[in-house]
Amino acid sequence: MKKGVYHKDKYTFSGMLSDEALWTFEFFSKSLADTLSDYLDVMEENHLCIPADDADELFDMLEDISADLRDDYHADCLQLGRFRENILAFYDLAFSLCSDLEDDLSDAPLEAVYYGQVFVQGLKHFLPVMLQSLLMDLPESQKLQQFIEQIQRDFSGLAPLDIHGSRLN
């Protein structure tokens, strides 16, 4: 097993074993962006409310997180503290956008409901799969387990959906 190097920031790691999380992020990022784009197009075609500023910010956030991850993997120094802050900010905005859009779905055509539900399903599965991929990429450590537990707690406090995709009561 490759030995990891832990840096001053307790959630910065080097000695990656693979780049699974990078490609997992790219897959989900592209899928979410495409679905959200299709969803917004259908909403616009049907003259329904579109919070374009929030959607544009979500696209930008995904691009920025992706660029940071590519840089980290290239440098073999994964900054999970930064990732945590950025992904939680992304989810905060995504959940807010979903809440805003959900209000318009009662009068929306079936196609809009379809894309809205596909987007929400992507959000539900994105973080758990991403965290699982990070576990494959990094040498096993207590600090990594602490990171996973911390981001799960943060996510649960933020989300209308828990880490397993269930509605929080």
C-alpha atoms as a printed R data frame, in Angstrom:
    type eleno elety resid chain resno       x      y       z
1   ATOM     1    CA   MET     A     1   0.000  0.000   0.000
2   ATOM     2    CA   LYS     A     2   1.269  3.441  -0.915
3   ATOM     3    CA   LYS     A     3   1.929  5.563   2.155
4   ATOM     4    CA   GLY     A     4   0.166  8.911   2.225
5   ATOM     5    CA   VAL     A     5   1.684 12.175   3.310
6   ATOM     6    CA   TYR     A     6  -0.448 14.412   5.496
7   ATOM     7    CA   HIS     A     7   0.100 18.120   5.442
8   ATOM     8    CA   LYS     A     8  -0.387 20.927   7.924
9   ATOM     9    CA   ASP     A     9  -4.047 21.266   6.876
10  ATOM    10    CA   LYS     A    10  -5.566 18.146   8.400
11  ATOM    11    CA   TYR     A    11  -7.631 17.491   5.262
12  ATOM    12    CA   THR     A    12  -4.865 17.822   2.690
13  ATOM    13    CA   PHE     A    13  -3.535 14.508   1.410
14  ATOM    14    CA   SER     A    14  -0.959 13.319  -1.075
15  ATOM    15    CA   GLY     A    15   0.023  9.863  -2.245
16  ATOM    16    CA   MET     A    16  -3.144  9.200  -4.199
17  ATOM    17    CA   LEU     A    17  -3.659  5.601  -5.279
18  ATOM    18    CA   SER     A    18  -5.894  6.411  -8.251
19  ATOM    19    CA   ASP     A    19  -7.965  9.199  -9.790
20  ATOM    20    CA   GLU     A    20 -11.395  7.604  -9.358
21  ATOM    21    CA   ALA     A    21 -12.883 10.592  -7.499
22  ATOM    22    CA   LEU     A    22 -11.762 13.012 -10.197
23  ATOM    23    CA   TRP     A    23 -13.596 11.051 -12.897
24  ATOM    24    CA   THR     A    24 -16.576 10.470 -10.621
25  ATOM    25    CA   PHE     A    25 -16.817 14.216 -10.093
26  ATOM    26    CA   GLU     A    26 -16.498 14.879 -13.831
27  ATOM    27    CA   PHE     A    27 -19.261 12.375 -14.589
28  ATOM    28    CA   PHE     A    28 -21.707 13.773 -12.043
29  ATOM    29    CA   SER     A    29 -20.800 17.368 -12.821
30  ATOM    30    CA   LYS     A    30 -21.471 16.898 -16.531
31  ATOM    31    CA   SER     A    31 -24.649 14.912 -15.884
32  ATOM    32    CA   LEU     A    32 -26.027 17.472 -13.425
33  ATOM    33    CA   ALA     A    33 -25.145 20.426 -15.650
34  ATOM    34    CA   ASP     A    34 -26.724 18.821 -18.735
35  ATOM    35    CA   THR     A    35 -29.873 17.846 -16.846
36  ATOM    36    CA   LEU     A    36 -30.218 21.267 -15.244
37  ATOM    37    CA   SER     A    37 -29.720 22.915 -18.636
38  ATOM    38    CA   ASP     A    38 -32.425 20.720 -20.203
39  ATOM    39    CA   TYR     A    39 -34.711 21.402 -17.246
40  ATOM    40    CA   LEU     A    40 -34.267 25.157 -17.555
41  ATOM    41    CA   ASP     A    41 -34.869 24.995 -21.315
42  ATOM    42    CA   VAL     A    42 -38.178 23.170 -20.780
43  ATOM    43    CA   MET     A    43 -39.175 25.641 -18.068
44  ATOM    44    CA   GLU     A    44 -38.395 28.566 -20.381
45  ATOM    45    CA   GLU     A    45 -40.268 27.009 -23.325
46  ATOM    46    CA   ASN     A    46 -43.316 26.741 -21.084
47  ATOM    47    CA   HIS     A    47 -42.959 30.290 -19.748
48  ATOM    48    CA   LEU     A    48 -42.286 29.135 -16.204
49  ATOM    49    CA   CYS     A    49 -40.089 30.949 -13.686
50  ATOM    50    CA   ILE     A    50 -36.357 30.378 -14.136
51  ATOM    51    CA   PRO     A    51 -33.893 31.541 -11.461
52  ATOM    52    CA   ALA     A    52 -31.181 31.994 -14.100
53  ATOM    53    CA   ASP     A    53 -28.653 33.665 -11.787
54  ATOM    54    CA   ASP     A    54 -28.664 30.719  -9.386
55  ATOM    55    CA   ALA     A    55 -28.421 28.238 -12.253
56  ATOM    56    CA   ASP     A    56 -25.496 30.122 -13.801
57  ATOM    57    CA   GLU     A    57 -23.774 30.195 -10.422
58  ATOM    58    CA   LEU     A    58 -24.258 26.423 -10.059
59  ATOM    59    CA   PHE     A    59 -22.641 25.849 -13.454
60  ATOM    60    CA   ASP     A    60 -19.717 28.089 -12.440
61  ATOM    61    CA   MET     A    61 -19.334 26.315  -9.096
62  ATOM    62    CA   LEU     A    62 -19.142 22.910 -10.779
63  ATOM    63    CA   GLU     A    63 -16.525 24.211 -13.213
64  ATOM    64    CA   ASP     A    64 -14.457 25.721 -10.389
65  ATOM    65    CA   ILE     A    65 -14.559 22.567  -8.242
66  ATOM    66    CA   SER     A    66 -13.624 20.502 -11.288
67  ATOM    67    CA   ALA     A    67 -10.651 22.739 -12.077
68  ATOM    68    CA   ASP     A    68  -9.484 22.586  -8.446
69  ATOM    69    CA   LEU     A    69  -9.715 18.781  -8.413
70  ATOM    70    CA   ARG     A    70  -7.802 18.472 -11.694
71  ATOM    71    CA   ASP     A    71  -5.076 20.752 -10.308
72  ATOM    72    CA   ASP     A    72  -4.950 18.795  -7.036
73  ATOM    73    CA   TYR     A    73  -4.687 15.441  -8.777
74  ATOM    74    CA   HIS     A    74  -2.015 16.777 -11.130
75  ATOM    75    CA   ALA     A    75  -0.033 18.048  -8.119
76  ATOM    76    CA   ASP     A    76  -0.714 14.848  -6.104
77  ATOM    77    CA   CYS     A    77  -1.981 17.000  -3.248
78  ATOM    78    CA   LEU     A    78  -5.715 16.711  -2.651
79  ATOM    79    CA   GLN     A    79  -7.098 19.624  -0.614
80  ATOM    80    CA   LEU     A    80 -10.233 18.102   0.854
81  ATOM    81    CA   GLY     A    81 -10.883 21.018   3.193
82  ATOM    82    CA   ARG     A    82 -11.361 23.289   0.182
83  ATOM    83    CA   PHE     A    83 -13.384 20.581  -1.574
84  ATOM    84    CA   ARG     A    84 -15.650 20.272   1.484
85  ATOM    85    CA   GLU     A    85 -16.343 24.005   1.605
86  ATOM    86    CA   ASN     A    86 -16.980 24.221  -2.131
87  ATOM    87    CA   ILE     A    87 -19.193 21.138  -2.428
88  ATOM    88    CA   LEU     A    88 -21.287 22.209   0.564
89  ATOM    89    CA   ALA     A    89 -21.721 25.691  -0.952
90  ATOM    90    CA   PHE     A    90 -22.752 24.012  -4.225
91  ATOM    91    CA   TYR     A    91 -25.320 21.849  -2.429
92  ATOM    92    CA   ASP     A    92 -26.674 24.790  -0.446
93  ATOM    93    CA   LEU     A    93 -27.359 26.680  -3.666
94  ATOM    94    CA   ALA     A    94 -28.622 23.558  -5.489
95  ATOM    95    CA   PHE     A    95 -31.125 22.791  -2.734
96  ATOM    96    CA   SER     A    96 -32.272 26.403  -2.737
97  ATOM    97    CA   LEU     A    97 -32.722 26.296  -6.516
98  ATOM    98    CA   CYS     A    98 -34.627 22.991  -6.285
99  ATOM    99    CA   SER     A    99 -36.912 24.481  -3.677
100 ATOM   100    CA   ASP     A   100 -37.607 27.509  -5.887
101 ATOM   101    CA   LEU     A   101 -38.222 25.370  -8.960
102 ATOM   102    CA   GLU     A   102 -40.387 22.868  -7.101
103 ATOM   103    CA   ASP     A   103 -42.982 25.570  -6.523
104 ATOM   104    CA   ASP     A   104 -43.458 25.871 -10.293
105 ATOM   105    CA   LEU     A   105 -43.751 22.129 -10.958
106 ATOM   106    CA   SER     A   106 -47.399 21.904  -9.953
107 ATOM   107    CA   ASP     A   107 -48.379 23.559 -13.252
108 ATOM   108    CA   ALA     A   108 -45.431 22.272 -15.264
109 ATOM   109    CA   PRO     A   109 -45.607 19.836 -18.168
110 ATOM   110    CA   LEU     A   110 -44.493 16.247 -17.613
111 ATOM   111    CA   GLU     A   111 -41.177 16.900 -19.363
112 ATOM   112    CA   ALA     A   112 -40.259 19.582 -16.807
113 ATOM   113    CA   VAL     A   113 -41.191 17.282 -13.934
114 ATOM   114    CA   TYR     A   114 -39.033 14.564 -15.516
115 ATOM   115    CA   TYR     A   115 -35.911 16.750 -15.744
116 ATOM   116    CA   GLY     A   116 -36.518 18.168 -12.291
117 ATOM   117    CA   GLN     A   117 -36.707 14.700 -10.773
118 ATOM   118    CA   VAL     A   118 -33.630 13.492 -12.683
119 ATOM   119    CA   PHE     A   119 -31.692 16.512 -11.371
120 ATOM   120    CA   VAL     A   120 -32.762 15.809  -7.780
121 ATOM   121    CA   GLN     A   121 -31.810 12.135  -8.162
122 ATOM   122    CA   GLY     A   122 -28.385 13.192  -9.402
123 ATOM   123    CA   LEU     A   123 -27.956 15.433  -6.371
124 ATOM   124    CA   LYS     A   124 -28.959 12.593  -4.041
125 ATOM   125    CA   HIS     A   125 -26.342 10.233  -5.434
126 ATOM   126    CA   PHE     A   126 -23.511 12.647  -6.202
127 ATOM   127    CA   LEU     A   127 -21.981 13.168  -2.758
128 ATOM   128    CA   PRO     A   128 -22.196  9.586  -1.431
129 ATOM   129    CA   VAL     A   129 -20.605  8.202  -4.597
130 ATOM   130    CA   MET     A   130 -17.984 10.965  -4.555
131 ATOM   131    CA   LEU     A   131 -17.028 10.151  -0.965
132 ATOM   132    CA   GLN     A   132 -16.792  6.451  -1.806
133 ATOM   133    CA   SER     A   133 -14.485  7.324  -4.708
134 ATOM   134    CA   LEU     A   134 -12.270  9.412  -2.438
135 ATOM   135    CA   LEU     A   135 -11.871  6.381  -0.189
136 ATOM   136    CA   MET     A   136 -10.575  4.426  -3.186
137 ATOM   137    CA   ASP     A   137  -8.135  7.176  -4.160
138 ATOM   138    CA   LEU     A   138  -6.436  7.798  -0.843
139 ATOM   139    CA   PRO     A   139  -4.447  5.604   1.517
140 ATOM   140    CA   GLU     A   140  -6.574  4.477   4.446
141 ATOM   141    CA   SER     A   141  -6.239  6.782   7.426
142 ATOM   142    CA   GLN     A   142  -8.027  8.017  10.491
143 ATOM   143    CA   LYS     A   143  -7.887 11.566   9.126
144 ATOM   144    CA   LEU     A   144  -9.700 10.524   5.964
145 ATOM   145    CA   GLN     A   145 -12.390  8.802   8.026
146 ATOM   146    CA   GLN     A   146 -12.731 11.996  10.099
147 ATOM   147    CA   PHE     A   147 -13.153 14.000   6.895
148 ATOM   148    CA   ILE     A   148 -15.864 11.653   5.596
149 ATOM   149    CA   GLU     A   149 -17.725 11.792   8.915
150 ATOM   150    CA   GLN     A   150 -17.423 15.597   9.074
151 ATOM   151    CA   ILE     A   151 -18.733 16.203   5.563
152 ATOM   152    CA   GLN     A   152 -21.620 13.776   6.177
153 ATOM   153    CA   ARG     A   153 -22.574 15.700   9.342
154 ATOM   154    CA   ASP     A   154 -22.291 19.031   7.519
155 ATOM   155    CA   PHE     A   155 -24.355 17.733   4.617
156 ATOM   156    CA   SER     A   156 -27.062 16.337   6.889
157 ATOM   157    CA   GLY     A   157 -27.396 19.713   8.581
158 ATOM   158    CA   LEU     A   158 -27.659 21.490   5.256
159 ATOM   159    CA   ALA     A   159 -29.836 19.255   3.147
160 ATOM   160    CA   PRO     A   160 -33.529 18.656   2.855
161 ATOM   161    CA   LEU     A   161 -32.303 15.159   1.857
162 ATOM   162    CA   ASP     A   162 -29.936 13.087   3.937
163 ATOM   163    CA   ILE     A   163 -26.728 11.504   2.676
164 ATOM   164    CA   HIS     A   164 -28.705  8.409   1.615
165 ATOM   165    CA   GLY     A   165 -31.247 10.445  -0.352
166 ATOM   166    CA   SER     A   166 -34.072 10.113   2.196
167 ATOM   167    CA   ARG     A   167 -36.202 13.049   3.252
168 ATOM   168    CA   LEU     A   168 -35.160 14.512   6.580
169 ATOM   169    CA   ASN     A   169 -37.957 14.952   9.078
